[in-house]
């Protein structure tokens, strides 16, 4: 294999072999990075169902993105060979490290904490490892990477014939069904060894086995063969006497709880384990003093052993503190959330509305049209007196000494500052446009004014001075004066306007005659931090890149460091995060925007005759245009935000939502008739055309149409035989109904001034909208087209019930109409019935494709509703600000400078 290519990967070295296939090192020739490639066993090639299930599992695993988890990049098929492409992790396995002997307590606990963080992140996504063991854990310079997360389930086969000797991982039936045996025997939970259904507690048991082995260099459960090992797992307690002297009693108790054979009595939450380990590392328990002699002696003699014991205790305590000190001087990162009370909601969310003080002691946020301060040492936030009468408070930022806050006030469109304790707000300067980013350093405030460029003003007030100009059709945002005051960092959006994914980050010397230097192509809201990095936002993720503040140059490439950071309004480029000088990071969790931050959207059912909606249990996002799959099991939905994409949601709730599209802006999904593909509108190749992609996420997106300049294509409906795609071509206010034939790639115009065509379930009819008679009208005509057509009702975007007996349409906002349809022996229709869709998203019926679909039960609509709206079944979600203390520790570990 070495020297050959698989797809665009060049195989360069063989890394190892095992029951799950051969592993090679390769070079990704497209991205110029080294990767690991695991060739799937030959059995996969002969089992299409198994390979398909493996792909589905691997797609869910690819959603894991955490510093301590080795990333899955994708699955490739080339020359009849299937392989999984993963992050290349270099170093030694924990298994190899243990072979040198027991690991010192402090080092073992530090490693265990990182393993717990990996489990915590995966369990939050609903992913169970199932095969956690020292051989699946890599160590490199104090960093831990857990490999093969969840692949035991993905590799599993539905065959009932179980070969327990399959090395080294045992395989069996379906991963959560009775009879399954997955994982290496010595690290199995008892329920896993019995073949029972497993949950995250099985990973907790394996974690306990790994921690025991690190501390003792011996397995918690061992034997001469698999049968002996499984018997020990089921019936034998570990030899607790092997644990090292000086191990804190709390760690011993944690091990016992992790290795409880009854899962009901076992520790069940990786978060609790991580918190315990952080406590043990930072505040170790004091060793107990030696027992005191009680026999009667002279008082001075009796005091001698007491004093000796106390001295000895102090010495042991000091030794314990020294041995259990953290491996690095800075403390480990600590995460928690600051939640808003139910009577508060973030305000003016199109701009920046959160900030952290430079000393990391306080958080400021705009809510209910005023400022609030939450000291992190206090349980509740308090309003800042004097900010409640300013109409709008935008972009708060603390002074360098953390004692004052500056902001933009809507009452008189000025920059103001106010003491943290409140009082009279002092006007600093006019700012006609609400600020596009504001920062404060070295006695100067700098702020963006979009097309007006960037200005600075003294912290004592005065006339603002423009220091950066931008070209026509550009806008400036998010400025920061760099240390030393000689250069400025800022973001520029180009002529594309609201497409902030195409924004660029520049640095410019403030010396006269200096010109801007492009640093990052594709990013916004850049901030230089004292670790020597620039941190910036892109598509809901924070990236970091090393930066030489003296040379004004970046080095290396960007690395994702935090996911799920909310982007605000598409017209402003604001990203809701802030970083303190001491390394405290705060951010508002996203990951997507589109609409008010205080009112994220979710999917919901609505009955025709009942007021109110019933929400689905899916994470809030800016959902739009849901379409139910032909089998009724899934929903394809697009997102209305800075980076529109198509997502696949499991209606049963057994798996997490999965992002289908990558690259460009993708929206308005339509299932193929067989449910194997999803077509969608995308500008990924410049023009705004229709592409389709396999619904399981494998393979690349394929182009179906080519839009002319100034035109975009909107997919509507597939014929039931899968041969034809009906779509609308839109150019300005004109729209045209077109049909694409997949067999011969012919693309024909069916009707001008007509669009939003929908095939009937039997494929014999097409319903569509036309305004040829001067108003929007729903027509139905036979397919193939015969020239006959039937006007049905006034309205927009029609769609059929799944049995073809009813035609739904949109007469006006917040309404749905239903008409009974007969097509045999001749076409006829009944009187329309209109009912309310209040509570579900509604769009202009004249120009927009449908924003509802029929639920699998054929009785209800499925649409989009605001997650904060009161309904019969749900409460408004809690609004919060996530806080990460000592975040610089993580940053420096992930992006060495």
C-alpha positions, 0 to 999 in steps of 0.5 A, spaced: 500 500 500 505 504 501 506 509 495 499 508 492 493 513 492 486 512 495 482 518 492 486 524 493 490 521 499 497 518 498 499 512 503 506 514 506 507 509 512 503 503 515 501 504 522 498 498 525 493 492 524 488 489 528 481 486 528 478 493 525 483 493 519 489 496 517 491 503 519 496 507 514 499 514 515 497 518 508 498 525 506 491 529 504 493 532 497 488 537 497 489 540 504 496 538 505 495 535 511 497 528 514 492 524 516 491 516 518 487 512 514 483 506 517 482 500 511 475 497 513 475 489 513 474 486 507 467 483 510 464 490 509 465 490 501 460 484 501 455 487 506 452 493 503 447 493 509 453 493 514 457 498 510 451 503 510 450 502 517 457 504 518 457 510 514 451 513 518 454 511 525 461 515 522 457 521 520 454 522 527 461 521 530 464 526 525 460 531 529 464 530 535 469 536 535 473 536 542 481 537 543 481 530 547 478 526 541 481 524 535 477 527 529 474 523 524 474 527 517 470 522 512 469 516 509 472 514 502 471 509 497 476 508 491 478 502 487 473 498 491 476 499 497 473 503 503 476 507 508 475 512 514 479 518 514 481 520 521 486 525 525 493 523 525 495 523 532 502 522 534 505 520 540 505 513 544 499 510 547 497 509 554 498 502 554 505 503 552 506 508 557 503 503 563 508 498 560 514 502 564 510 501 570 505 505 575 504 512 573 505 517 578 499 520 582 499 527 579 500 525 572 495 519 572 490 524 575 491 529 570 491 524 564 484 521 567 481 528 567 483 529 560 479 522 558 473 524 562 473 531 558 473 527 552 467 522 555 463 528 557 463 532 550 461 525 547 456 523 552 453 530 551 452 528 543 449 522 545 455 518 543 458 512 547 465 509 546 464 502 548 471 500 547 475 505 552 482 502 553 489 504 554 490 502 547 485 507 544 488 513 548 494 517 545 499 521 549 503 527 546 507 532 551 502 531 556 496 532 551 491 526 551 487 524 545 482 518 545 481 514 539 476 510 535 470 514 539 464 509 538 467 505 532 466 499 536 458 500 534 460 502 527 464 496 526 458 491 529 455 486 525 448 484 526 450 477 525 448 472 531 455 468 530 459 471 535 467 470 535 469 472 542 476 471 540 476 476 534 482 480 536 482 485 540 475 487 540 470 483 541 464 483 536 457 481 536 450 483 534 447 490 534 450 495 538 444 496 543 440 490 542 440 484 547 446 479 545 451 484 543 458 484 546 463 489 544 469 492 547 476 489 550 474 484 555 478 487 561 475 493 560 468 491 559 462 493 564 458 487 567 452 489 563 456 489 556 459 482 558 452 479 559 450 482 552 445 487 555 443 494 552 449 499 554 449 506 555 454 512 558 455 508 564 459 502 560 464 508 559 464 510 566 466 503 568 472 502 563 474 509 565 475 506 572 479 500 569 483 505 565 485 509 572 486 503 576 491 500 571 495 507 570 496 507 578 498 500 579 500 498 572 496 492 573 489 490 570 483 491 574 480 484 572 485 479 569 485 472 567 489 467 562 483 467 557 477 471 555 473 466 559 477 468 566 477 475 564 469 476 563 468 472 569 472 477 573 469 482 570 462 479 573 464 476 579 471 479 582 472 485 586 479 489 583 485 488 588 484 495 592 491 493 596 495 494 589 493 502 589 499 506 591 500 509 598 498 516 599 493 516 594 487 521 596 481 517 599 477 521 595 480 518 589 479 511 592 472 512 593 471 515 586 474 508 583 470 504 587 464 508 584 466 507 577 467 500 578 460 498 581 458 492 578 451 494 578 450 500 573 444 503 578 450 504 583 455 506 579 457 513 577 453 515 571 456 522 569 463 524 566 462 531 568 462 529 575 468 525 574 471 531 571 469 536 577 472 531 582 479 530 578 479 537 578 478 538 585 483 532 587 488 536 582 488 543 585 485 541 593 488 535 595 486 531 601 490 532 607 493 525 609 491 523 616 496 524 622 499 518 625 495 515 631 496 518 638 498 514 644 493 514 649 497 510 655 498 515 661 504 519 662 507 525 664 503 531 661 510 533 657 511 526 655 504 525 653 505 531 648 511 529 645 507 524 640 502 529 639 507 534 637 510 529 633 504 526 630 502 534 628 509 535 625 509 528 621 502 530 619 504 537 616 510 534 612 505 528 609 500 534 607 506 538 604 508 532 600 501 530 598 500 537 596 507 537 592 506 531 589 499 532 587 500 539 584 497 541 577 502 539 571 502 546 569 503 553 573 496 555 570 490 552 573 486 547 569 480 550 565 473 551 569 467 551 565 460 554 568 454 558 565 451 564 567 444 564 566 439 570 565 433 570 570 426 568 566 424 576 566 430 578 562 432 577 555 438 579 551 436 586 547 439 589 541 441 582 539 444 584 532 450 588 535 455 585 540 451 585 547 456 581 552 463 583 555 468 580 560 472 585 564 479 585 563 481 582 570 476 577 569 472 578 575 465 581 571 461 580 565 456 585 562 450 584 558 445 588 555 438 585 556 431 589 557 434 595 554 439 596 559 446 594 562 447 588 567 453 586 571 454 579 574 460 579 578 463 572 578 463 572 585 456 573 586 450 569 585 446 574 581 446 580 576 444 587 578 442 592 573 447 598 572 443 604 574 442 610 569 442 605 563 435 604 563 433 610 560 437 610 554 433 606 549 438 602 546 444 600 549 449 596 544 456 593 544 458 594 552 466 594 553 470 595 560 475 600 561 482 597 562 482 598 569 475 594 569 471 600 573 467 603 567 463 601 561 463 604 555 457 603 550 453 606 544 446 609 546 440 610 542 437 615 546 442 620 542 446 616 538 452 617 542 458 613 545 458 614 553 461 611 559 459 609 566 461 607 572 460 599 573 457 601 580 452 606 576 450 613 576 450 619 570 452 616 563 458 621 560 457 622 553 464 621 549 463 623 542 457 622 537 456 616 533 451 616 528 451 609 526 450 604 531 457 602 532 460 596 529 464 593 534 468 597 540 474 596 544 478 600 549 485 600 551 491 605 553 486 611 554 483 610 547 476 607 544 476 605 537 469 603 534 467 601 527 462 605 523 461 600 517 462 604 510 464 610 514 471 606 516 474 606 523 474 612 528 478 613 535 476 618 541 479 619 547 476 616 553 475 623 556 471 625 550 472 629 544 471 629 537 472 622 533 478 621 528 477 617 523 484 612 522 481 607 517 478 608 511 474 603 507 473 602 499 466 603 496 461 598 498 466 595 504 464 596 511 469 596 517 467 592 524 471 590 530 477 594 531 482 593 536 488 597 538 494 592 538 499 593 544 504 599 543 498 603 540 502 603 533 497 598 529 490 596 529 486 590 527 480 590 524 475 586 519 472 588 513 466 586 509 466 586 502 461 588 496 457 582 498 454 586 503 451 581 508 455 575 506 460 575 512 463 568 511 467 572 505 469 578 510 477 579 511 481 580 517 486 586 516 492 589 520 494 596 519 500 600 522 498 607 524 504 610 521 502 615 516 502 613 509 501 605 511 496 601 508 492 595 510 495 588 510 491 582 509 491 577 515 485 572 514 481 571 508 474 569 511 473 571 519 471 576 523 471 580 530 478 578 531 482 579 537 489 579 539 490 576 546 497 575 550 498 568 549 501 571 542 494 569 538 489 572 534 482 569 536 477 570 531 470 567 529 467 564 523 461 560 522 459 559 529 466 557 531 472 561 534 479 559 531 486 561 533 492 563 529 499 565 532 501 572 531 507 576 532 505 583 534 512 586 533 512 583 525 504 584 524 505 577 521 501 570 522 504 563 522 502 556 521 494 555 520 488 557 523 485 551 529 478 551 531 478 552 539 471 553 541 465 551 537 457 553 538 459 561 539 453 565 536 453 570 531 448 575 531 445 579 525 447 578 518 448 585 517 453 587 522 458 581 523 458 581 531 460 574 534 458 574 541 464 572 545 469 576 549 476 575 552 479 577 559 486 579 560 487 573 565 484 568 560 477 568 562 473 567 556 465 568 555 461 567 549 453 566 548 452 559 545 449 558 538 451 555 534 447 558 529 443 565 528 437 568 524 432 571 528 433 574 535 438 571 540 433 571 545 428 567 540 431 561 537 427 557 533 425 549 533 420 545 529 413 543 531 407 540 529 400 543 529 393 540 528 388 543 523 383 544 529 387 545 535 390 552 537 397 552 539 403 548 537 407 541 539 415 542 539 419 537 537 425 535 542 431 538 537 436 543 539 434 550 537 437 553 531 434 558 525 430 552 522 426 554 515 423 550 510 422 543 513 421 537 508 419 530 511 423 524 508 418 519 503 419 514 509 416 519 514 422 518 519 427 524 518 426 531 516 431 535 512 431 543 514 435 549 512 437 554 516 436 562 515 443 565 518 450 567 516 451 561 513 445 557 511 446 549 511 441 543 510 441 539 516 438 532 517 433 531 523 431 524 526 424 525 528 424 519 533 430 523 536 434 517 537 440 521 534 443 528 534 441 533 528 446 532 522 449 537 518 449 535 511 452 540 506 458 544 507 461 549 502 457 555 500 450 557 502 445 551 502 438 552 503 431 549 501 432 542 501 427 537 497 428 529 498 428 525 492 423 520 491 427 514 493 429 518 500 436 517 498 438 524 496 436 531 498 436 536 492 438 544 495 439 551 492 446 553 493 451 558 491 457 553 492 460 554 485 458 562 484 452 561 481 445 560 485 443 553 482 441 546 484 445 541 487 444 534 490 447 530 495 446 523 498 442 523 504 447 519 508 452 524 507 457 520 503 460 523 497 460 530 494 455 534 492 453 534 484 450 539 480 444 539 477 442 546 474 446 552 471 443 558 473 444 564 468 447 571 471 442 574 475 438 568 476 437 563 482 434 556 482 429 554 487 427 546 487 420 544 488 418 537 487 421 530 484 416 526 480 415 519 484 419 515 479 425 520 480 426 522 473 424 529 473 425 535 478 420 541 478 423 547 480 423 555 479 428 560 476 427 567 479 430 573 476 428 579 479 420 579 480 420 574 474 419 567 475 419 561 471 417 554 472 422 549 469 423 541 469 429 538 469 430 530 466 435 526 469 435 521 463 437 526 458 439 532 462 434 536 458 432 542 462 425 545 459 421 551 460 414 549 462 410 556 463 412 563 464 410 567 470 409 560 474 413 557 479 413 553 485 411 546 482 409 540 486 408 533 483 402 529 485 403 523 489 401 518 483 406 523 478 400 524 474 398 532 476 402 538 477 400 543 482 403 550 481 402 558 482 401 563 477 400 570 476 398 570 469 391 573 471 393 579 475 393 575 482 396 569 485 392 563 483 393 555 484 393 551 478 393 544 477 395 540 470 396 533 467 403 531 467 406 530 462 403 537 460 397 536 455 395 544 455 389 542 459 389 546 466 384 547 472 384 554 476 383 552 483 383 557 488 387 564 489 393 563 493 401 561 494 405 555 494 401 549 493 403 542 496 399 535 496 397 530 502 401 524 501 395 520 498 393 525 493 386 527 496 388 534 498 391 540 496 394 545 501 396 552 499 397 558 502 392 564 502 395 569 506 400 569 512 398 565 518 393 561 514 393 554 510 387 552 506 385 545 504 381 543 498 379 536 496 381 533 490 378 528 485 382 526 479 378 520 476 374 519 472 375 527 471 379 532 475 374 536 480 375 539 487 371 541 493 370 548 497 376 550 500 377 550 508 382 555 511 385 554 518 390 558 522 397 556 522 398 561 528 405 559 532 408 557 526 413 561 521 410 564 515 413 567 509 410 571 503 406 566 499 407 570 493 415 569 492 417 563 497 417 556 497 413 552 502 415 553 509 410 547 512 410 539 510 405 534 512 407 530 518 408 522 518 401 521 521 398 525 515 394 529 520 398 535 522 403 540 519 410 540 521 413 547 521 418 552 525 416 556 531 420 560 536 423 556 541 421 562 546 414 562 544 409 559 550 406 553 547 402 547 550 408 542 551 414 546 552 417 552 556 422 557 554 429 555 554 434 558 559 438 564 556 445 563 558 453 566 557 458 560 558 464 562 562 471 558 561 476 560 567 483 559 565 481 558 558 488 560 556 491 553 558 487 550 553 488 555 548 496 554 548 495 547 549 491 546 542 495 552 538 502 552 540 506 558 539 
